[in-house]
Every structure is written in C-alpha cells, then in structure tokens.
Amino acid sequence: MNKFIILLFMASFFSCQNKGNKSPIKEDTNTCSKEKQFEMYEMSEMASLMEQMYAYNLQVRDRILKGDTLWKYPRFFNKIYTAKFTTPSDNDVFFKKNANKYIAAQKLIYSDSNYQKENFNKMLNACIACHQGKCGGPIPRIKKLYLK
C-alpha cells in the first residue's frame, strides 16, 4: 500500500511540473519594462496660466455675486500673449485674435461697475469662443462660472 501512495504522489508531482511552453499559466505580458520611468505630466505655461485665470475669475465671480468691490485688472492676464503652449503651433492667428478679445472683455469687468455681471458673462463668452476653435475640454467648466 505504501508503494502505491508513493507512486501516486510521484505521478502527480511530475505531471504538475511545467513542460516547456505548454504551461497553462501565461507569462506576464505587461508592456512596461523596468527601463521605462514614470513620467510626471508638466503643464505648459499657457495651461498653467489658464488655471490661474480660472481660479482668479472664480473669486471675481463670488465678489460680483456678493456685491463686493473688485480689485484692479490683474496684469498677469497679459501673459496670455507670451506664455508657451503645450503645442506651439496652437499659438496661431486664431488664438491671437481671441486672446485680444478675451483681454478686452476682461478689462471691461473692471472699467464699468454698473455692468459687471454682463461684462463677466461676455468675458466667459470670449473664453468659450476660443476654446470651441481649439481645445474644447474646459468648456463645461467655464460654463459653470456664468452669472444669472
């Protein structure tokens, strides 16, 4: 009986070993290699500037809603003319025209306190007009800034 158990154990042991490439377990086919390093996304100057403009305009929106006095026109917005793009070819005639319209609309918010709400919404329209022609991703986020 002992010989039978040993024989059965040996048969099962040898039958479960890998035999060449006939293994039912597939090798790891992960395409990441040890040489590949994790790359951190770094915003372009323009993307970073637009994030700053969004945050600033969120504060302006809140001040308008509360009836608070606005600060002066933020000069850092003028970096829109010099900031580097993720894709340099995006800094084309279309963008430059829309940047001029955006800055003009932005300045109106600060120049006429009687129409701040309307001028704020016009500024948002200028943002959206440009993003419709370029990168549409931020449009839903921009639309949330509208004042009613």
Buried (B, 14 or more C-beta within 10 A) or exposed (E): EEEEEEEEEEEEEEEEEEEEEEEEEEEEEEEEEEEEEEEEEEEBEBBBBBEBBBEBBEEBBEBBEEEEEBEEBBEEBBBBEEBEBEEEEEBEEEBEEBBEBBBEBBBBBBEEEEEBBEBBBBBBBBBBBBBEEBBEEBEEEBEEBEEE
